[in-house]
């Protein structure tokens, strides 16, 4: 059972997932910093409010408070993360498309041989 577990852990997919989770955690910190330190102050300047969106709230009563600023931070973090992932996927798809186009280019010698074959077939049909 221990050897099966070791084989499972050492599979490429599990290691790739572990690396992805670690990089994702670091990326989350980067996006949070971008939102807090750059985008938050711009939005606060535009709205004339505080530099920290977490402080934006709607107080109905002493016990009922809607902290919509924290929600706005989370929405901005999500949109930035989704946009960066979109750009990465678009870039990778472009790379794969370029590789497929290079593979699809026909060999010039093969094209000439194909033309010769077609001419010979046409000549045989004309003789008959």
VMD Tcl script that builds the backbone (N, CA, C; Angstrom):
set m [mol new atoms 384]
animate dup $m
set s [atomselect $m all]
$s set {name element resname resid chain x y z} {
  {N N UNK 1 A 0.825 -1.187 0.000}
  {CA C UNK 1 A 0.000 0.000 0.000}
  {C C UNK 1 A 0.879 1.265 0.000}
  {N N UNK 2 A 1.974 1.221 0.712}
  {CA C UNK 2 A 2.874 2.370 0.760}
  {C C UNK 2 A 3.511 2.620 -0.599}
  {N N UNK 3 A 3.852 1.546 -1.316}
  {CA C UNK 3 A 4.446 1.718 -2.651}
  {C C UNK 3 A 3.425 2.291 -3.637}
  {N N UNK 4 A 2.156 1.873 -3.509}
  {CA C UNK 4 A 1.120 2.432 -4.373}
  {C C UNK 4 A 0.927 3.924 -4.114}
  {N N UNK 5 A 0.978 4.307 -2.824}
  {CA C UNK 5 A 0.843 5.713 -2.478}
  {C C UNK 5 A 2.014 6.510 -3.041}
  {N N UNK 6 A 3.212 5.956 -2.941}
  {CA C UNK 6 A 4.402 6.627 -3.472}
  {C C UNK 6 A 4.273 6.788 -4.986}
  {N N UNK 7 A 3.797 5.754 -5.677}
  {CA C UNK 7 A 3.620 5.829 -7.127}
  {C C UNK 7 A 2.575 6.890 -7.484}
  {N N UNK 8 A 1.517 6.983 -6.670}
  {CA C UNK 8 A 0.482 7.981 -6.911}
  {C C UNK 8 A 1.034 9.398 -6.742}
  {N N UNK 9 A 1.786 9.616 -5.691}
  {CA C UNK 9 A 2.343 10.940 -5.405}
  {C C UNK 9 A 3.363 11.343 -6.465}
  {N N UNK 10 A 4.112 10.410 -6.984}
  {CA C UNK 10 A 5.178 10.716 -7.924}
  {C C UNK 10 A 4.686 10.845 -9.367}
  {N N UNK 11 A 3.411 10.625 -9.591}
  {CA C UNK 11 A 2.879 10.813 -10.938}
  {C C UNK 11 A 2.996 12.263 -11.337}
  {N N UNK 12 A 3.180 12.501 -12.605}
  {CA C UNK 12 A 3.381 13.854 -13.103}
  {C C UNK 12 A 2.224 14.786 -12.813}
  {N N UNK 13 A 0.997 14.300 -12.906}
  {CA C UNK 13 A -0.166 15.165 -12.708}
  {C C UNK 13 A -0.227 15.718 -11.291}
  {N N UNK 14 A 0.114 14.890 -10.311}
  {CA C UNK 14 A 0.063 15.333 -8.920}
  {C C UNK 14 A 1.132 16.388 -8.679}
  {N N UNK 15 A 2.323 16.176 -9.217}
  {CA C UNK 15 A 3.393 17.160 -9.049}
  {C C UNK 15 A 3.047 18.466 -9.758}
  {N N UNK 16 A 2.477 18.371 -10.955}
  {CA C UNK 16 A 2.063 19.576 -11.674}
  {C C UNK 16 A 1.007 20.341 -10.882}
  {N N UNK 17 A 0.073 19.620 -10.292}
  {CA C UNK 17 A -0.968 20.259 -9.496}
  {C C UNK 17 A -0.371 20.954 -8.280}
  {N N UNK 18 A 0.575 20.300 -7.628}
  {CA C UNK 18 A 1.218 20.900 -6.455}
  {C C UNK 18 A 1.943 22.189 -6.833}
  {N N UNK 19 A 2.654 22.165 -7.939}
  {CA C UNK 19 A 3.346 23.368 -8.400}
  {C C UNK 19 A 2.332 24.453 -8.733}
  {N N UNK 20 A 1.238 24.082 -9.384}
  {CA C UNK 20 A 0.204 25.053 -9.725}
  {C C UNK 20 A -0.416 25.700 -8.493}
  {N N UNK 21 A -0.643 24.907 -7.445}
  {CA C UNK 21 A -1.229 25.450 -6.216}
  {C C UNK 21 A -0.257 26.426 -5.556}
  {N N UNK 22 A 1.019 26.080 -5.525}
  {CA C UNK 22 A 2.017 26.962 -4.909}
  {C C UNK 22 A 2.136 28.266 -5.691}
  {N N UNK 23 A 2.230 28.165 -7.000}
  {CA C UNK 23 A 2.324 29.372 -7.820}
  {C C UNK 23 A 1.031 30.174 -7.726}
  {N N UNK 24 A -0.102 29.501 -7.671}
  {CA C UNK 24 A -1.384 30.194 -7.516}
  {C C UNK 24 A -1.456 30.982 -6.220}
  {N N UNK 25 A -0.933 30.407 -5.144}
  {CA C UNK 25 A -0.903 31.128 -3.868}
  {C C UNK 25 A -0.052 32.383 -3.950}
  {N N UNK 26 A 1.111 32.259 -4.587}
  {CA C UNK 26 A 1.981 33.422 -4.753}
  {C C UNK 26 A 1.317 34.454 -5.655}
  {N N UNK 27 A 0.645 34.001 -6.693}
  {CA C UNK 27 A -0.032 34.901 -7.619}
  {C C UNK 27 A -1.167 35.630 -6.926}
  {N N UNK 28 A -1.863 34.952 -6.027}
  {CA C UNK 28 A -2.942 35.579 -5.278}
  {C C UNK 28 A -2.405 36.735 -4.435}
  {N N UNK 29 A -1.259 36.519 -3.806}
  {CA C UNK 29 A -0.645 37.595 -3.029}
  {C C UNK 29 A -0.274 38.782 -3.900}
  {N N UNK 30 A 0.215 38.495 -5.093}
  {CA C UNK 30 A 0.589 39.558 -6.024}
  {C C UNK 30 A -0.644 40.357 -6.465}
  {N N UNK 31 A -1.722 39.673 -6.788}
  {CA C UNK 31 A -2.946 40.353 -7.208}
  {C C UNK 31 A -3.531 41.167 -6.055}
  {N N UNK 32 A -3.492 40.625 -4.848}
  {CA C UNK 32 A -3.999 41.357 -3.689}
  {C C UNK 32 A -3.184 42.631 -3.474}
  {N N UNK 33 A -1.879 42.536 -3.617}
  {CA C UNK 33 A -1.028 43.717 -3.477}
  {C C UNK 33 A -1.334 44.746 -4.557}
  {N N UNK 34 A -1.519 44.287 -5.779}
  {CA C UNK 34 A -1.858 45.189 -6.879}
  {C C UNK 34 A -3.171 45.914 -6.602}
  {N N UNK 35 A -4.148 45.173 -6.123}
  {CA C UNK 35 A -5.446 45.770 -5.833}
  {C C UNK 35 A -5.363 46.756 -4.669}
  {N N UNK 36 A -4.693 46.355 -3.607}
  {CA C UNK 36 A -4.629 47.193 -2.414}
  {C C UNK 36 A -3.771 48.435 -2.631}
  {N N UNK 37 A -2.627 48.266 -3.282}
  {CA C UNK 37 A -1.655 49.356 -3.360}
  {C C UNK 37 A -1.785 50.239 -4.595}
  {N N UNK 38 A -2.379 49.730 -5.664}
  {CA C UNK 38 A -2.470 50.535 -6.881}
  {C C UNK 38 A -3.908 50.858 -7.285}
  {N N UNK 39 A -4.740 49.858 -7.381}
  {CA C UNK 39 A -6.098 50.074 -7.873}
  {C C UNK 39 A -6.989 50.688 -6.801}
  {N N UNK 40 A -6.841 50.241 -5.558}
  {CA C UNK 40 A -7.644 50.793 -4.461}
  {C C UNK 40 A -7.516 52.297 -4.325}
  {N N UNK 41 A -6.295 52.826 -4.291}
  {CA C UNK 41 A -6.171 54.291 -4.195}
  {C C UNK 41 A -6.754 55.035 -5.397}
  {N N UNK 42 A -6.657 54.453 -6.584}
  {CA C UNK 42 A -7.241 55.111 -7.760}
  {C C UNK 42 A -8.754 55.176 -7.632}
  {N N UNK 43 A -9.364 54.073 -7.210}
  {CA C UNK 43 A -10.817 54.059 -7.023}
  {C C UNK 43 A -11.208 55.006 -5.893}
  {N N UNK 44 A -10.433 55.016 -4.814}
  {CA C UNK 44 A -10.736 55.910 -3.697}
  {C C UNK 44 A -10.617 57.370 -4.122}
  {N N UNK 45 A -9.630 57.678 -4.948}
  {CA C UNK 45 A -9.477 59.041 -5.440}
  {C C UNK 45 A -10.664 59.429 -6.311}
  {N N UNK 46 A -11.096 58.487 -7.145}
  {CA C UNK 46 A -12.220 58.764 -8.040}
  {C C UNK 46 A -13.524 58.951 -7.269}
  {N N UNK 47 A -13.673 58.221 -6.182}
  {CA C UNK 47 A -14.910 58.327 -5.399}
  {C C UNK 47 A -14.795 59.351 -4.279}
  {N N UNK 48 A -13.584 59.905 -4.063}
  {CA C UNK 48 A -13.394 60.891 -3.011}
  {C C UNK 48 A -13.414 60.280 -1.629}
  {N N UNK 49 A -13.228 58.996 -1.554}
  {CA C UNK 49 A -13.301 58.309 -0.268}
  {C C UNK 49 A -11.936 57.943 0.281}
  {N N UNK 50 A -11.924 56.916 1.037}
  {CA C UNK 50 A -10.720 56.443 1.703}
  {C C UNK 50 A -9.838 55.664 0.731}
  {N N UNK 51 A -8.573 55.492 1.082}
  {CA C UNK 51 A -7.674 54.729 0.220}
  {C C UNK 51 A -7.839 53.229 0.417}
  {N N UNK 52 A -8.548 52.822 1.441}
  {CA C UNK 52 A -8.761 51.400 1.717}
  {C C UNK 52 A -10.223 51.066 1.442}
  {N N UNK 53 A -10.459 50.271 0.407}
  {CA C UNK 53 A -11.841 49.933 0.062}
  {C C UNK 53 A -12.517 49.097 1.139}
  {N N UNK 54 A -11.732 48.404 1.976}
  {CA C UNK 54 A -12.320 47.598 3.038}
  {C C UNK 54 A -13.110 48.453 4.028}
  {N N UNK 55 A -12.791 49.719 4.104}
  {CA C UNK 55 A -13.478 50.594 5.055}
  {C C UNK 55 A -14.819 51.104 4.521}
  {N N UNK 56 A -15.086 50.894 3.250}
  {CA C UNK 56 A -16.376 51.327 2.703}
  {C C UNK 56 A -17.470 50.406 3.225}
  {N N UNK 57 A -18.479 50.997 3.839}
  {CA C UNK 57 A -19.557 50.193 4.401}
  {C C UNK 57 A -20.831 51.011 4.489}
  {N N UNK 58 A -21.930 50.309 4.563}
  {CA C UNK 58 A -23.237 50.933 4.714}
  {C C UNK 58 A -23.797 50.477 6.061}
  {N N UNK 59 A -23.954 51.419 6.974}
  {CA C UNK 59 A -24.431 51.096 8.316}
  {C C UNK 59 A -25.933 51.377 8.376}
  {N N UNK 60 A -26.694 50.316 8.601}
  {CA C UNK 60 A -28.144 50.442 8.736}
  {C C UNK 60 A -28.480 50.690 10.212}
  {N N UNK 61 A -28.011 49.796 11.042}
  {CA C UNK 61 A -28.118 49.951 12.502}
  {C C UNK 61 A -26.769 49.595 13.097}
  {N N UNK 62 A -26.655 49.654 14.406}
  {CA C UNK 62 A -25.384 49.310 15.060}
  {C C UNK 62 A -24.986 47.855 14.785}
  {N N UNK 63 A -25.955 47.008 14.647}
  {CA C UNK 63 A -25.668 45.589 14.437}
  {C C UNK 63 A -25.764 45.156 12.978}
  {N N UNK 64 A -26.298 46.024 12.133}
  {CA C UNK 64 A -26.467 45.659 10.722}
  {C C UNK 64 A -25.607 46.572 9.850}
  {N N UNK 65 A -24.496 46.003 9.362}
  {CA C UNK 65 A -23.549 46.763 8.547}
  {C C UNK 65 A -23.193 45.951 7.313}
  {N N UNK 66 A -23.297 46.590 6.160}
  {CA C UNK 66 A -22.907 45.955 4.910}
  {C C UNK 66 A -21.535 46.484 4.512}
  {N N UNK 67 A -20.534 45.607 4.496}
  {CA C UNK 67 A -19.164 45.995 4.136}
  {C C UNK 67 A -18.958 45.737 2.643}
  {N N UNK 68 A -19.485 46.634 1.842}
  {CA C UNK 68 A -19.405 46.446 0.398}
  {C C UNK 68 A -18.005 46.735 -0.137}
  {N N UNK 69 A -17.190 47.436 0.604}
  {CA C UNK 69 A -15.815 47.704 0.169}
  {C C UNK 69 A -14.985 46.435 0.093}
  {N N UNK 70 A -15.148 45.555 1.077}
  {CA C UNK 70 A -14.430 44.277 1.060}
  {C C UNK 70 A -14.884 43.442 -0.136}
  {N N UNK 71 A -16.179 43.498 -0.418}
  {CA C UNK 71 A -16.699 42.774 -1.577}
  {C C UNK 71 A -16.122 43.343 -2.874}
  {N N UNK 72 A -16.036 44.676 -2.970}
  {CA C UNK 72 A -15.439 45.299 -4.159}
  {C C UNK 72 A -13.986 44.865 -4.336}
  {N N UNK 73 A -13.236 44.789 -3.227}
  {CA C UNK 73 A -11.854 44.299 -3.308}
  {C C UNK 73 A -11.806 42.884 -3.873}
  {N N UNK 74 A -12.697 42.032 -3.386}
  {CA C UNK 74 A -12.714 40.649 -3.864}
  {C C UNK 74 A -13.097 40.572 -5.342}
  {N N UNK 75 A -14.061 41.401 -5.767}
  {CA C UNK 75 A -14.460 41.418 -7.176}
  {C C UNK 75 A -13.295 41.883 -8.050}
  {N N UNK 76 A -12.605 42.925 -7.612}
  {CA C UNK 76 A -11.459 43.425 -8.376}
  {C C UNK 76 A -10.365 42.375 -8.440}
  {N N UNK 77 A -10.079 41.716 -7.313}
  {CA C UNK 77 A -9.076 40.636 -7.305}
  {C C UNK 77 A -9.451 39.533 -8.283}
  {N N UNK 78 A -10.725 39.154 -8.274}
  {CA C UNK 78 A -11.180 38.104 -9.178}
  {C C UNK 78 A -11.013 38.526 -10.632}
  {N N UNK 79 A -11.427 39.745 -10.954}
  {CA C UNK 79 A -11.342 40.202 -12.341}
  {C C UNK 79 A -9.893 40.280 -12.823}
  {N N UNK 80 A -9.001 40.747 -11.973}
  {CA C UNK 80 A -7.586 40.804 -12.354}
  {C C UNK 80 A -7.048 39.402 -12.572}
  {N N UNK 81 A -7.343 38.501 -11.641}
  {CA C UNK 81 A -6.873 37.121 -11.772}
  {C C UNK 81 A -7.432 36.475 -13.030}
  {N N UNK 82 A -8.720 36.635 -13.271}
  {CA C UNK 82 A -9.342 36.041 -14.454}
  {C C UNK 82 A -8.747 36.618 -15.727}
  {N N UNK 83 A -8.468 37.922 -15.749}
  {CA C UNK 83 A -7.889 38.548 -16.940}
  {C C UNK 83 A -6.479 38.034 -17.203}
  {N N UNK 84 A -5.687 37.903 -16.158}
  {CA C UNK 84 A -4.318 37.400 -16.339}
  {C C UNK 84 A -4.342 35.951 -16.802}
  {N N UNK 85 A -5.216 35.135 -16.231}
  {CA C UNK 85 A -5.336 33.743 -16.680}
  {C C UNK 85 A -5.780 33.702 -18.130}
  {N N UNK 86 A -6.709 34.567 -18.517}
  {CA C UNK 86 A -7.153 34.660 -19.911}
  {C C UNK 86 A -5.972 34.977 -20.826}
  {N N UNK 87 A -5.151 35.954 -20.436}
  {CA C UNK 87 A -3.984 36.311 -21.255}
  {C C UNK 87 A -3.002 35.158 -21.372}
  {N N UNK 88 A -2.784 34.435 -20.283}
  {CA C UNK 88 A -1.869 33.294 -20.307}
  {C C UNK 88 A -2.391 32.213 -21.241}
  {N N UNK 89 A -3.678 31.888 -21.124}
  {CA C UNK 89 A -4.270 30.858 -21.982}
  {C C UNK 89 A -4.227 31.289 -23.445}
  {N N UNK 90 A -4.506 32.564 -23.705}
  {CA C UNK 90 A -4.462 33.068 -25.072}
  {C C UNK 90 A -3.044 32.955 -25.638}
  {N N UNK 91 A -2.046 33.292 -24.839}
  {CA C UNK 91 A -0.645 33.197 -25.267}
  {C C UNK 91 A -0.260 31.746 -25.553}
  {N N UNK 92 A -0.648 30.835 -24.680}
  {CA C UNK 92 A -0.320 29.418 -24.868}
  {C C UNK 92 A -1.022 28.874 -26.104}
  {N N UNK 93 A -2.287 29.245 -26.308}
  {CA C UNK 93 A -2.999 28.801 -27.511}
  {C C UNK 93 A -2.325 29.308 -28.771}
  {N N UNK 94 A -1.828 30.532 -28.737}
  {CA C UNK 94 A -1.124 31.093 -29.891}
  {C C UNK 94 A 0.157 30.302 -30.167}
  {N N UNK 95 A 0.857 29.907 -29.113}
  {CA C UNK 95 A 2.068 29.095 -29.300}
  {C C UNK 95 A 1.738 27.754 -29.939}
  {N N UNK 96 A 0.677 27.099 -29.431}
  {CA C UNK 96 A 0.292 25.809 -29.993}
  {C C UNK 96 A -0.151 25.957 -31.439}
  {N N UNK 97 A -0.863 27.041 -31.752}
  {CA C UNK 97 A -1.320 27.268 -33.116}
  {C C UNK 97 A -0.129 27.466 -34.045}
  {N N UNK 98 A 0.884 28.195 -33.591}
  {CA C UNK 98 A 2.088 28.414 -34.399}
  {C C UNK 98 A 2.814 27.098 -34.642}
  {N N UNK 99 A 2.881 26.255 -33.619}
  {CA C UNK 99 A 3.536 24.952 -33.776}
  {C C UNK 99 A 2.777 24.079 -34.768}
  {N N UNK 100 A 1.447 24.105 -34.724}
  {CA C UNK 100 A 0.655 23.306 -35.652}
  {C C UNK 100 A 0.825 23.800 -37.082}
  {N N UNK 101 A 0.929 25.118 -37.264}
  {CA C UNK 101 A 1.110 25.663 -38.603}
  {C C UNK 101 A 2.465 25.259 -39.163}
  {N N UNK 102 A 3.499 25.220 -38.319}
  {CA C UNK 102 A 4.810 24.790 -38.779}
  {C C UNK 102 A 4.781 23.323 -39.200}
  {N N UNK 103 A 4.043 22.507 -38.444}
  {CA C UNK 103 A 3.932 21.093 -38.790}
  {C C UNK 103 A 3.140 20.905 -40.079}
  {N N UNK 104 A 2.161 21.776 -40.305}
  {CA C UNK 104 A 1.289 21.633 -41.462}
  {C C UNK 104 A 1.972 22.039 -42.767}
  {N N UNK 105 A 3.039 22.820 -42.686}
  {CA C UNK 105 A 3.733 23.223 -43.903}
  {C C UNK 105 A 4.266 21.977 -44.601}
  {N N UNK 106 A 3.921 21.860 -45.868}
  {CA C UNK 106 A 4.311 20.676 -46.626}
  {C C UNK 106 A 5.759 20.805 -47.079}
  {N N UNK 107 A 6.375 19.649 -47.242}
  {CA C UNK 107 A 7.726 19.571 -47.747}
  {C C UNK 107 A 7.699 19.920 -49.242}
  {N N UNK 108 A 8.553 20.853 -49.713}
  {CA C UNK 108 A 8.515 21.229 -51.135}
  {C C UNK 108 A 8.801 20.042 -52.063}
  {N N UNK 109 A 9.669 19.163 -51.651}
  {CA C UNK 109 A 9.955 17.982 -52.476}
  {C C UNK 109 A 8.713 17.119 -52.615}
  {N N UNK 110 A 7.969 16.992 -51.529}
  {CA C UNK 110 A 6.747 16.192 -51.563}
  {C C UNK 110 A 5.726 16.821 -52.507}
  {N N UNK 111 A 5.643 18.155 -52.508}
  {CA C UNK 111 A 4.713 18.826 -53.418}
  {C C UNK 111 A 5.090 18.575 -54.879}
  {N N UNK 112 A 6.378 18.633 -55.190}
  {CA C UNK 112 A 6.837 18.387 -56.568}
  {C C UNK 112 A 6.540 16.953 -56.973}
  {N N UNK 113 A 6.814 16.012 -56.082}
  {CA C UNK 113 A 6.535 14.603 -56.382}
  {C C UNK 113 A 5.037 14.382 -56.589}
  {N N UNK 114 A 4.207 15.070 -55.813}
  {CA C UNK 114 A 2.760 14.946 -55.969}
  {C C UNK 114 A 2.321 15.487 -57.327}
  {N N UNK 115 A 2.906 16.614 -57.740}
  {CA C UNK 115 A 2.579 17.167 -59.058}
  {C C UNK 115 A 2.992 16.220 -60.177}
  {N N UNK 116 A 4.183 15.618 -60.053}
  {CA C UNK 116 A 4.654 14.659 -61.064}
  {C C UNK 116 A 3.692 13.481 -61.135}
  {N N UNK 117 A 3.270 12.976 -59.992}
  {CA C UNK 117 A 2.339 11.848 -59.964}
  {C C UNK 117 A 1.037 12.216 -60.659}
  {N N UNK 118 A 0.527 13.406 -60.367}
  {CA C UNK 118 A -0.729 13.838 -60.977}
  {C C UNK 118 A -0.584 13.993 -62.494}
  {N N UNK 119 A 0.561 14.528 -62.934}
  {CA C UNK 119 A 0.799 14.663 -64.376}
  {C C UNK 119 A 0.884 13.298 -65.052}
  {N N UNK 120 A 1.551 12.352 -64.412}
  {CA C UNK 120 A 1.649 10.998 -64.976}
  {C C UNK 120 A 0.270 10.343 -65.052}
  {N N UNK 121 A -0.554 10.537 -64.009}
  {CA C UNK 121 A -1.907 9.975 -64.039}
  {C C UNK 121 A -2.734 10.603 -65.164}
  {N N UNK 122 A -2.594 11.902 -65.330}
  {CA C UNK 122 A -3.329 12.592 -66.402}
  {C C UNK 122 A -2.858 12.105 -67.770}
  {N N UNK 123 A -1.552 11.869 -67.930}
  {CA C UNK 123 A -1.003 11.390 -69.204}
  {C C UNK 123 A -1.495 9.987 -69.498}
  {N N UNK 124 A -1.581 9.140 -68.477}
  {CA C UNK 124 A -2.090 7.768 -68.679}
  {C C UNK 124 A -3.550 7.801 -69.131}
  {N N UNK 125 A -4.322 8.691 -68.543}
  {CA C UNK 125 A -5.732 8.782 -68.910}
  {C C UNK 125 A -5.877 9.319 -70.345}
  {N N UNK 126 A -5.000 10.212 -70.754}
  {CA C UNK 126 A -5.075 10.788 -72.105}
  {C C UNK 126 A -4.711 9.736 -73.143}
  {N N UNK 127 A -3.804 8.826 -72.841}
  {CA C UNK 127 A -3.370 7.783 -73.768}
  {C C UNK 127 A -4.512 6.778 -73.971}
  {N N UNK 128 A -5.295 6.499 -73.010}
  {CA C UNK 128 A -6.358 5.493 -73.101}
  {C C UNK 128 A -7.456 5.949 -73.921}
}
mol reanalyze $m
mol bondsrecalc $m
mol representation Tube
mol addrep $m
